[in-house]
Amino acid sequence: MTTAPKILLITPPLTQLNTPYPATAYIKGFLRDRGFNVTQADFGLELVLRLFSRKGLNQVFQTILDGTYELSDNSQRMLRLRKSYLDTIEPVIRFLQGRDSTLAHPIALGSFLPEASRFLQLADLEEAFGTMGITDRARHLATLYLEDLADLIKETVCPHFGFSRYADKLAMSATSFDPLEAELQTAPNLVDQMLLDLLDQRMQEVQPDVVGFTVPFPGNLYGALRLAQLIKQKYPHVKTLMGGGYPNTELRSLREPRIFNYIDFITLDDGEGPWLKLLEHFQDQRSVEQLQRTFLLLDGEVQYLNAATDADIPHTEVGTPDYSDLKLHEYLSVVEVLNPMHRLWSDGRWNKLTIAHGCYWKRCSFCDITLDYISRYETAPATLLVDRIEQIIAQTGQTGFHFVDEAAPPLALRDLAIELLRRGVKITWWGNIRFEKTFSADLCRLLAASGCIAVSGGLEVASDRLLAKMEKGVSIAQVARVTRDFTAAGIMVHAYLMYGFPTQTAQETMDSLEVVRQLFEQNVIQSGYWHRFSMTAHSPVGKNPEKYGVVKVGPEPGLFADNDLWHEDPQGADHELFGAGLAKALYNYMHGIGLDEPLSFWFDFKVPRASHPKNMIAQAVEAIGKPDSEKQNLRVLWLGNAPELEVVTKTKKGRTFHNALLTFTEKTEEYEIRTTPEIGQWLHTWLTRLAEDYGTKFLLKDMAADYPEGQMFTFQEFLITDTWLDLRERGLLVV
């Protein structure tokens, strides 16, 4: 093809129900700016909407009735209730899309929805419902209703189905392509067929020359290959491409030719550069040898081509994600977990954006730090980021943002927050961070003022020995102080937790749980999730297991995926034993339950007692930071409005007294500060300047240099007066 090709970008099922995965939006924005005709679709959402409709569910029930399935008692109950499900499914979907809020009342009252096994957990949650609004309660019940239906579908017509994955087990640790190939050669099941019908319809509408699939997770691979299979059968002239997180981590040593029966080109790392080179190749403007980070089949052999001499596309030039032609108002906000921080992943439509490319720390030994998406760190100026934010808001009409960096850099977040405040751009945002000391109490307050509502970060093993071994760069005490400051600023905190790190003992595992218990007890984290350590091929542990005291035992190298490595930990505990108890304890802690129980309460076998003192986190939380006198080179910001100044004159016993009265009018209060006329005038000048000018960088030492002479207090002494401390409490920040 010598003319510019028409492109269709597809997110195959399934990622999230509440918001689109951003990869296609990024590639579309980048290619659109270069004049290409690009259409995109989220087939995860579209499949769910087709399946969970009256017509779709009727097909499910009819297929079950016509088949020879062995049904559980739960599935038989649902089959008997099929008329109730058919009558309620479309109203429930509209409600979860936010298009029929009045339905909250009948759902919340408990008489509207048919109930199956997922509702059995409600007895434990009755108490929580007392603190939930009607709409939240109804959305939680509607979510359970959908999960019941998903259980039925998984037990019968589609064993692969799940709301955030599709046949993920076929792609996990898949050193051999055989299981995927075998499944792809079977007749499509009912859900597969719905997916293929969606593609057929879209192919006829768009008539693309190129179809690209993003495969971020193992649970997207089977869907992508099923779709690509149809393209090869019915539209053999169309080129198929695949990229995303799964090939980036799993397929870097790909030698399996059979996948190229479905996909013509597989790209690694950021897609912008490889896509541009491929499109030039399709238009006869570039030879095949000059492709970038691309696998393809040449002369029957898998070849990796990366001879392009062009530089990577810098982070400043990737453009703004383009969400147009995604069905943004049809996503479902579900409430799987009642915890307000935990539910952000499934509740609400979030525009996803990256502050920086890669990770500024890139030392953690469990992480794939050798890969480009982590190792190549690049930032973009705050002005450009806020330009992108404003463009996305104009396009989507939605002001919620999830910053999806590996770890958003604190200074870049500071500059972003200041730029948002300078422009008066109102957004709500959350993102991933490292719990590092740069996140001071004042920086946390600044981020909150810019719209931050939550952060997630890695506490991991909650053991100082193991944190040092994994080169995390934080200590338990530091994490406690940083999470304290985020929480005090009104920002919710989610902790990623890890167990089973190399050489971790049973004692250290229980000590980690005790740290987590105390963090919840002190209310400095609000949510968490335990991950079992896994050794990957691209991490320092995977590359040098002996250094970390573990032994690689498999799998045997194959032609297909190579990422997850099997290992033995001769020095560590039997990590498998602890998973269920850790998860049970954490679930209860997140709901404020069981914090006074001994750690052994959560396990059905004998465990060591924690060796940490009971007040370990409390002591860390009580630590006091640097005084302002030691922050002369930091920036001063004022979050309030400019005050009004009035000099008040009083005469008492023949003596005249002059006082300055500063009056502050803020959103939720009015208050006054009295001081001397000179300091009053100085504060009025500075607070007015700071309130009106976020563009100039004023330092604390600039205020010191301008401090009026001849006062009762020196500037250093003034920094501990009630006047100064009152202003610091009300929004005068030093960052």
C-alpha positions in Angstrom: 0.0 0.0 0.0 1.5 3.3 -1.0 -1.3 5.6 0.3 -1.7 6.2 4.1 -3.4 3.2 5.6 -6.6 3.3 7.6 -5.9 2.0 11.1 -8.2 0.3 13.6 -6.8 0.0 17.2 -8.5 -2.6 19.5 -8.2 -3.3 23.2 -9.3 -7.0 23.4 -11.2 -8.3 26.4 -10.9 -7.7 29.3 -9.2 -5.0 31.4 -11.6 -2.8 33.4 -15.3 -2.1 33.3 -15.1 1.5 34.6 -12.5 3.1 32.3 -10.7 2.4 29.1 -7.1 1.1 29.1 -5.1 4.1 27.7 -2.8 2.4 25.2 -4.9 2.9 22.1 -5.7 6.4 23.1 -2.0 7.2 23.3 -1.2 5.6 19.9 -4.2 7.3 18.3 -3.2 10.7 19.6 0.3 10.3 18.4 -0.7 9.0 14.9 -3.5 11.5 14.5 -1.0 14.3 15.0 1.0 12.9 12.1 -2.0 12.8 9.8 -3.1 9.2 10.0 -6.8 8.0 9.9 -7.2 6.1 13.2 -10.3 4.5 14.8 -10.2 2.7 18.2 -12.5 0.4 20.1 -12.6 -1.2 23.5 -13.9 -4.7 22.8 -13.9 -5.5 26.5 -16.6 -3.0 27.2 -18.5 -3.7 24.0 -18.4 -7.5 24.7 -19.8 -7.0 28.2 -22.5 -4.7 27.0 -23.6 -7.2 24.3 -23.4 -10.2 26.7 -25.2 -8.4 29.6 -28.2 -7.4 27.7 -31.6 -9.0 27.4 -30.7 -10.5 24.1 -27.3 -11.6 25.2 -28.4 -13.2 28.5 -31.3 -14.9 26.7 -28.7 -16.5 24.4 -26.7 -17.6 27.5 -29.8 -19.2 29.1 -31.0 -20.8 25.9 -27.5 -22.3 25.2 -27.4 -23.8 28.8 -31.0 -25.2 28.4 -30.1 -26.8 25.0 -26.8 -28.2 26.3 -25.6 -31.0 28.6 -23.9 -29.0 31.3 -23.4 -30.3 34.9 -24.9 -27.5 36.8 -24.2 -26.6 40.5 -27.1 -25.9 42.8 -26.3 -22.2 42.4 -26.5 -22.3 38.6 -29.7 -24.3 38.7 -31.2 -21.6 41.0 -30.2 -18.9 38.5 -31.7 -20.8 35.6 -35.0 -21.0 37.5 -34.8 -17.2 38.0 -33.9 -16.5 34.4 -37.0 -14.3 33.8 -36.0 -12.1 36.7 -32.5 -11.8 35.3 -33.8 -11.0 31.8 -36.2 -8.3 33.2 -33.5 -6.6 35.3 -30.3 -6.8 33.3 -30.7 -3.7 31.1 -32.0 -1.5 33.9 -29.0 -2.6 36.1 -26.5 -1.8 33.3 -28.1 1.7 32.8 -27.9 2.3 36.5 -24.2 1.3 36.7 -23.5 3.6 33.7 -25.0 6.5 35.7 -27.9 6.9 33.3 -30.7 6.0 35.7 -29.9 7.1 39.3 -33.5 6.6 40.6 -33.1 2.8 40.3 -30.8 3.1 43.4 -33.8 3.0 45.7 -35.5 -0.3 44.7 -32.1 -2.0 44.4 -30.9 -0.8 47.8 -34.2 -2.0 49.4 -33.4 -5.5 48.3 -36.5 -6.4 46.4 -35.4 -5.7 42.9 -32.5 -8.0 42.1 -32.5 -11.8 41.9 -29.9 -13.1 44.3 -27.5 -16.0 44.1 -24.3 -17.1 45.9 -22.4 -13.8 45.8 -25.0 -12.3 48.1 -24.2 -14.7 50.8 -21.3 -12.4 51.9 -23.8 -9.6 52.7 -24.3 -10.7 56.3 -20.7 -9.7 57.0 -21.2 -6.3 55.4 -24.5 -5.2 56.9 -22.7 -3.0 59.4 -20.8 -1.2 56.6 -24.1 -0.4 54.8 -25.1 1.8 57.6 -22.3 4.2 56.6 -23.0 3.9 52.8 -25.3 6.1 50.8 -28.2 4.6 49.0 -26.5 4.8 45.6 -23.3 3.2 46.9 -25.2 0.4 48.5 -27.2 -0.1 45.3 -24.0 -0.2 43.2 -22.5 -2.7 45.4 -25.6 -5.0 45.2 -25.7 -4.5 41.4 -22.0 -5.5 41.3 -22.8 -8.7 43.2 -25.6 -9.4 40.8 -23.3 -9.1 37.8 -20.7 -11.3 39.5 -23.4 -14.0 40.0 -24.1 -13.9 36.3 -20.3 -14.1 35.5 -20.1 -17.2 37.7 -22.9 -18.8 35.7 -21.2 -17.9 32.4 -17.9 -19.3 33.6 -19.4 -22.5 34.8 -21.2 -23.1 31.5 -20.9 -21.4 28.1 -17.5 -19.8 28.6 -14.9 -21.2 31.1 -12.6 -18.3 30.1 -14.8 -15.5 31.3 -13.9 -12.9 34.0 -14.7 -9.2 34.3 -11.0 -8.2 34.2 -9.5 -11.1 32.3 -10.3 -13.6 29.5 -8.5 -17.0 29.3 -5.6 -15.5 31.3 -4.4 -19.0 32.4 -3.6 -19.9 28.8 -1.1 -17.1 28.6 0.4 -17.1 32.1 4.0 -18.6 32.1 3.3 -19.9 28.6 6.7 -21.1 27.5 4.9 -23.3 25.0 2.3 -22.0 22.5 0.6 -25.4 22.4 -2.3 -24.6 24.9 -3.2 -21.4 23.1 -3.0 -23.0 19.7 -5.2 -25.9 20.8 -7.8 -23.6 22.2 -7.8 -21.4 19.1 -8.4 -24.5 16.9 -11.7 -25.3 18.8 -15.0 -23.9 17.7 -15.7 -20.5 19.2 -17.9 -20.7 22.3 -20.9 -18.4 22.7 -18.9 -15.5 24.2 -16.1 -15.9 21.6 -18.8 -15.7 18.9 -20.2 -12.5 20.3 -16.7 -11.0 20.2 -16.1 -12.1 16.6 -19.5 -10.6 15.6 -18.4 -7.3 17.1 -15.2 -7.4 15.1 -16.9 -8.4 11.8 -19.3 -5.5 12.2 -16.4 -3.0 13.0 -14.3 -4.3 10.1 -17.1 -3.7 7.6 -17.8 -0.2 9.1 -14.1 1.0 9.2 -12.6 -1.1 6.4 -9.1 -0.8 7.9 -5.8 -1.7 6.2 -4.1 -2.2 9.6 -5.5 -3.6 12.9 -3.5 -3.1 16.0 -4.1 -5.0 19.3 -2.8 -3.8 22.7 -2.2 -6.8 25.0 -1.3 -5.3 28.4 -2.0 -8.5 30.4 -2.1 -12.2 30.0 -5.9 -11.9 30.1 -5.9 -10.0 26.8 -3.9 -12.4 24.7 -6.4 -15.1 23.8 -9.0 -12.5 22.9 -6.5 -10.7 20.6 -5.6 -14.0 18.9 -9.2 -15.0 18.4 -9.9 -11.7 16.8 -6.8 -11.8 14.7 -7.7 -15.3 13.6 -11.0 -14.0 12.1 -9.1 -11.2 10.3 -6.7 -13.7 8.7 -9.6 -15.9 7.6 -12.0 -13.2 6.3 -9.8 -10.2 5.6 -6.4 -11.7 4.6 -5.1 -8.4 3.1 -5.3 -6.6 6.4 -2.0 -6.3 8.4 -2.2 -7.2 12.1 0.0 -5.8 14.8 0.4 -6.5 18.5 2.1 -4.6 21.3 1.7 -3.8 25.0 2.7 -5.0 28.5 2.4 -8.7 27.8 4.8 -8.8 24.8 7.1 -6.3 26.4 7.7 -8.6 29.4 6.9 -12.1 28.1 7.9 -12.2 24.5 11.3 -10.6 24.3 13.0 -13.9 23.3 10.2 -15.0 21.0 11.0 -17.9 18.6 7.6 -19.4 18.1 6.6 -19.1 14.4 2.9 -20.2 14.9 1.8 -16.9 16.5 2.5 -15.3 13.1 -0.4 -17.3 11.7 -2.5 -14.7 13.6 -0.3 -11.6 14.1 2.0 -10.2 11.4 4.1 -7.9 13.6 4.8 -7.8 17.3 6.4 -4.6 18.7 8.2 -4.1 22.0 8.3 -1.2 24.5 6.8 2.2 23.6 4.6 1.7 20.5 5.0 5.1 18.9 8.4 4.6 17.2 7.8 1.0 15.9 4.3 2.0 14.6 5.7 5.0 12.7 8.4 2.8 11.1 5.9 0.1 10.2 3.5 2.5 8.6 6.4 4.0 6.6 7.3 0.4 5.5 3.7 -0.3 4.4 3.9 2.9 2.3 7.2 1.7 0.7 9.0 4.6 2.4 11.3 2.3 4.6 12.8 -1.1 4.0 11.9 -4.0 6.3 15.5 -4.1 7.7 15.0 -0.6 9.0 12.1 -1.4 11.4 12.3 -0.7 15.1 11.9 -3.3 18.0 9.7 -5.5 15.8 9.3 -9.3 15.5 8.0 -10.8 12.2 8.3 -14.0 10.2 10.8 -13.9 7.4 11.5 -17.0 5.3 9.7 -19.1 7.8 11.9 -17.9 10.8 11.1 -15.5 13.5 13.3 -12.4 13.1 13.7 -9.4 15.5 14.4 -6.2 13.5 15.8 -3.2 15.3 18.2 -1.5 12.8 16.3 1.8 12.6 18.8 4.6 13.4 16.0 7.0 14.5 16.0 8.0 18.1 13.1 7.0 20.4 10.1 9.4 20.4 10.8 11.6 23.5 8.1 11.8 26.2 7.5 15.5 25.3 6.5 14.4 21.7 4.2 11.5 22.3 1.2 13.9 22.2 -2.1 13.9 24.1 -4.1 10.7 24.4 -7.1 10.8 22.1 -10.2 9.2 23.7 -12.6 10.1 20.9 -14.7 7.2 19.5 -14.4 5.3 22.8 -17.8 5.0 24.4 -16.8 6.9 27.5 -20.4 7.3 28.9 -21.1 3.6 28.6 -18.5 2.3 31.1 -19.8 0.8 34.3 -18.9 2.1 37.8 -18.9 -1.0 40.0 -18.3 -1.3 43.7 -16.5 -4.6 44.4 -15.0 -3.6 47.7 -16.5 -1.2 50.2 -13.1 0.3 51.2 -13.1 3.9 49.7 -9.5 3.7 48.6 -9.6 0.2 47.2 -12.6 0.9 45.1 -11.0 3.6 43.0 -9.7 0.9 40.6 -13.2 -0.1 39.6 -15.3 2.9 40.5 -15.5 6.1 38.3 -14.2 7.0 34.9 -10.6 8.1 35.1 -8.6 9.6 32.3 -5.2 7.9 32.4 -2.1 9.9 31.9 1.7 9.5 32.5 3.7 12.2 34.3 7.1 10.9 33.3 8.4 8.0 31.2 10.0 5.2 33.2 11.0 5.2 36.9 13.3 7.7 38.4 14.4 5.2 41.1 14.8 2.0 39.0 16.7 0.0 41.6 14.2 -2.3 43.2 15.6 -5.8 42.8 12.1 -7.5 42.2 11.2 -5.1 39.4 11.8 -5.4 35.7 14.2 -2.4 35.8 16.2 -3.6 32.8 13.2 -3.0 30.4 12.8 0.2 28.5 9.4 1.2 30.0 11.1 1.4 33.4 14.8 2.1 32.7 14.5 5.0 30.3 13.4 7.9 32.5 12.2 11.1 30.9 10.1 14.0 32.2 7.9 16.5 30.5 7.5 20.1 31.8 4.4 20.8 33.9 3.1 23.4 31.4 3.0 20.6 28.7 1.3 18.2 31.1 -1.4 20.7 32.1 -1.9 21.5 28.4 -2.6 17.7 27.9 -4.9 17.6 30.9 -6.9 20.6 29.5 -7.1 18.9 26.1 -8.4 15.7 27.6 -11.0 17.5 29.7 -12.2 19.3 26.7 -12.5 16.1 24.8 -14.0 13.8 27.4 -15.9 16.3 29.6 -14.4 14.4 32.6 -12.0 15.8 35.2 -10.8 12.6 37.0 -7.2 11.6 36.3 -5.3 8.4 37.2 -1.5 9.0 36.8 -0.2 5.6 35.8 3.5 6.1 36.3 5.6 3.3 37.9 6.3 5.9 40.5 5.4 9.6 39.9 8.4 11.8 40.7 7.7 14.0 43.8 9.2 17.2 42.3 7.4 16.7 39.0 4.2 16.3 41.0 5.0 19.5 42.9 5.5 21.4 39.7 2.3 19.9 38.2 0.3 20.9 41.3 1.6 24.5 41.2 0.8 24.8 37.5 -2.7 23.5 38.1 -3.2 26.0 40.8 -1.7 28.8 38.7 -4.1 28.1 35.9 -7.1 27.4 38.1 -7.6 24.0 36.5 -9.8 21.9 38.8 -9.2 18.1 38.6 -9.4 15.1 40.9 -6.4 12.8 40.7 -4.6 9.9 42.2 -1.5 7.9 41.2 1.5 5.7 42.1 4.4 7.0 44.2 7.4 5.9 46.3 7.0 6.6 50.0 10.1 8.7 50.0 11.1 11.6 52.4 10.7 14.2 49.6 6.9 13.9 50.3 6.9 16.3 53.2 3.8 17.3 55.0 3.7 20.6 53.1 4.1 18.9 49.7 1.3 16.5 50.6 -1.0 19.5 51.4 0.0 21.1 48.1 -0.9 18.0 46.2 -4.2 17.8 48.0 -4.9 21.4 47.1 -4.3 20.5 43.4 -6.9 17.8 43.5 -5.0 14.7 44.8 -7.4 12.3 46.7 -5.3 9.1 46.9 -1.8 7.6 46.4 -0.6 4.1 46.1 2.9 3.0 46.8 5.1 0.0 47.7 5.7 -0.8 51.3 6.4 -4.3 50.0 7.9 -6.6 52.8 7.6 -4.2 55.8 11.0 -5.4 57.0 14.0 -3.1 57.1 16.4 -6.0 56.4 14.5 -7.1 53.3 13.7 -3.5 52.2 17.5 -2.9 52.1 18.0 -6.3 50.3 15.5 -5.3 47.6 17.0 -1.8 47.4 13.7 -0.2 47.9 15.3 3.0 49.3 12.8 3.4 52.2 12.6 2.3 55.8 9.5 1.4 57.8 9.8 4.6 59.9 10.0 6.7 56.8 7.0 5.0 55.3 5.0 5.6 58.5 5.9 9.4 58.4 5.1 9.8 54.8 1.8 8.0 55.0 1.0 10.1 58.1 1.5 13.3 56.1 -0.6 12.1 53.2 -3.4 11.0 55.5 -3.2 14.3 57.5 -3.6 16.2 54.1 -6.8 14.2 53.4 -5.2 11.9 50.8 -6.0 8.2 51.1 -3.1 5.8 51.0 -3.0 2.3 49.5 0.1 0.1 50.3 1.3 -2.6 47.9 2.6 -5.4 50.1 4.7 -8.4 49.3 5.4 -11.7 50.9 7.8 -14.5 49.9 10.8 -12.3 49.0 14.0 -14.3 48.9 15.2 -15.5 52.3 12.1 -14.0 54.1 11.6 -16.1 57.3 8.3 -16.9 59.0 9.4 -14.4 61.7 9.8 -11.6 59.2 6.5 -12.5 57.6 4.7 -12.1 60.9 6.7 -9.0 61.7 5.6 -7.5 58.3 1.9 -8.3 59.2 2.4 -6.6 62.6 3.8 -3.4 60.8 0.7 -3.5 58.5 -1.6 -3.9 61.5 0.0 -0.9 63.3 -0.2 1.2 60.2 -4.0 0.5 60.0 -4.3 1.0 63.8 -2.7 4.5 63.4 -4.9 5.2 60.4 -2.0 6.2 58.2 -2.9 3.7 55.5 -6.5 3.0 54.4 -6.0 0.1 52.0 -3.5 -2.5 50.9 -3.0 -5.7 48.8 -0.6 -8.6 49.4 1.3 -9.9 46.3 3.3 -13.1 46.4 6.8 -12.4 45.2 7.4 -13.8 41.7 10.9 -14.0 40.1 10.9 -12.5 36.6 13.5 -12.8 33.9 14.1 -9.1 33.6 14.6 -8.3 37.3 17.9 -8.2 39.2 16.7 -11.3 41.2 15.9 -13.2 38.0 19.2 -12.3 36.4 21.3 -13.2 39.5 19.3 -15.5 41.8 22.4 -16.7 43.7 23.1 -13.2 44.9 19.6 -13.2 46.6 19.8 -16.7 48.0 17.3 -18.4 45.7 17.7 -21.2 43.1 16.1 -21.0 39.7 14.4 -24.4 39.0 12.5 -23.7 35.8 10.7 -23.6 33.5 12.6 -25.2 30.6 13.1 -22.5 28.0 10.5 -22.7 25.2 9.8 -20.9 21.9 7.1 -18.6 23.3 6.9 -16.6 26.6 9.8 -16.1 28.9 9.2 -14.1 32.0 8.0 -15.9 35.1 10.7 -18.0 36.6 10.2 -20.9 39.1 12.5 -20.7 42.1 13.2 -22.4 45.4 14.0 -20.4 48.5 16.1 -22.8 50.8 16.8 -20.1 53.4 13.2 -18.7 53.6 9.9 -19.9 55.0 7.3 -22.0 53.3 5.7 -18.9 51.7 2.7 -20.8 50.3 1.4 -21.3 53.8 1.0 -17.7 54.7 -1.0 -16.3 51.7 -4.6 -17.0 52.9 -4.0 -15.7 56.4 -2.3 -12.5 55.3 -5.1 -11.8 52.9 -7.8 -12.5 55.5 -6.1 -10.2 58.0 -5.7 -7.4 55.5 -9.3 -7.6 54.3 -10.5 -7.2 57.9 -8.0 -4.4 58.7 -9.3 -2.5 55.7 -12.7 -2.6 57.2 -11.5 -1.7 60.7 -12.1 -5.2 62.0 -9.8 -7.4 64.1 -7.0 -4.8 64.8 -6.9 -6.0 68.5 -6.7 -9.7 67.6 -3.4 -11.5 68.0 -1.7 -12.2 64.6 -2.2 -15.9 65.2 -6.0 -15.4 64.9 -5.7 -15.2 61.1 -3.8 -18.5 60.6 -4.8 -22.1 61.1 -1.3 -23.2 62.0 1.3 -22.1 64.6 3.0 -18.9 63.7 5.8 -16.9 65.5 4.8 -14.0 67.6 5.7 -10.6 66.2 9.0 -9.2 67.6 8.2 -5.5 67.0 7.1 -3.4 69.9 3.4 -2.5 69.9 4.1 1.2 69.6 6.7 1.0 66.8 4.6 2.9 64.2 3.1 5.2 66.8 6.6 6.4 67.7 7.5 6.9 64.1 4.3 8.8 63.5 5.1 11.2 66.4 8.5 12.2 64.9 8.8 15.9 64.3 10.3 17.2 61.0 12.7 20.0 60.4 11.9 23.5 61.7 11.2 26.2 59.2 14.4 27.9 60.1 16.2 25.1 58.3 14.2 25.5 55.1 15.5 28.9 53.8 16.1 27.6 50.3 12.6 26.1 49.8 9.7 27.7 48.0 6.9 29.5 49.8 3.3 29.1 48.6 0.0 30.4 49.9 -3.1 28.4 49.3 -5.5 31.0 50.5 -6.8 34.3 49.2 -5.1 37.7 49.6 -6.1 39.1 52.9 -7.5 42.6 53.6 -5.4 44.9 55.8 -6.6 47.4 58.3 -4.5 49.4 60.8 -6.4 49.8 64.0 -5.5 52.6 66.4 -6.5 52.4 70.1 -5.8 54.8 72.9 -5.4 53.5 76.4 -4.4 55.5 79.5 -3.2 58.3 77.2 -1.1 56.0 75.1 -1.8 55.3 71.5 -1.4 51.7 70.2 -1.3 50.7 66.5 -2.2 47.1 65.4 -2.6 45.6 62.1 -5.7 43.5 61.4 -5.5 41.0 58.6 -8.9 39.6 57.6 -9.0 36.4 55.5 -12.1 35.3 53.6 -11.8 31.6 52.5 -14.2 29.1 51.1 -15.4 27.7 54.4 -14.4 30.3 57.0 -13.4 33.8 57.8 -10.7 34.6 60.3 -8.5 37.4 61.6 -4.9 37.8 62.6 -3.6 40.7 64.7 0.0 41.8 64.6 2.2 44.9 64.5 1.6 47.4 61.7 5.1 46.6 60.1 4.6 42.9 60.2 1.0 43.3 59.1 2.0 45.3 56.1 4.9 42.8 55.3 2.5 39.8 55.6 -0.2 41.6 53.5 2.4 42.3 50.7 3.7 38.8 50.7 0.4 36.9 51.0 -1.1 39.0 48.3 1.9 38.4 46.0 1.8 34.7 46.7 -2.0 34.4 46.2 -1.9 36.2 42.9 1.4 34.9 41.4 2.0 31.1 41.3 4.4 31.6 38.4 7.3 33.2 40.3 9.4 31.1 42.5 9.6 32.9 45.9 11.8 31.3 48.5 11.6 31.5 52.3 14.9 33.4 52.3 13.3 36.0 50.0 10.8 36.7 52.8 13.6 36.8 55.3 15.5 39.4 53.3 12.4 41.6 53.2 11.5 41.2 56.9 11.0 44.6 58.5 13.8 45.8 60.8 13.4 46.8 64.4 10.8 44.2 65.4 10.5 42.5 68.7 11.4 39.2 67.1 14.1 38.4 64.6 12.9 36.5 61.5 14.2 33.2 62.9 12.2 33.9 66.1 9.2 35.0 64.1 9.1 31.5 62.5 7.9 30.0 65.9 5.4 32.7 66.8 1.6 32.0 67.0 1.1 34.3 64.0 3.4 32.3 61.7 2.2 28.9 63.0 -1.4 30.0 62.5 -0.7 30.9 58.9 1.3 27.6 58.4 -1.8 25.7 59.7 -4.1 27.6 57.3 -2.2 27.1 54.1 1.2 28.8 54.0 3.4 26.1 52.6 7.2 25.7 52.4 8.1 23.1 49.7 
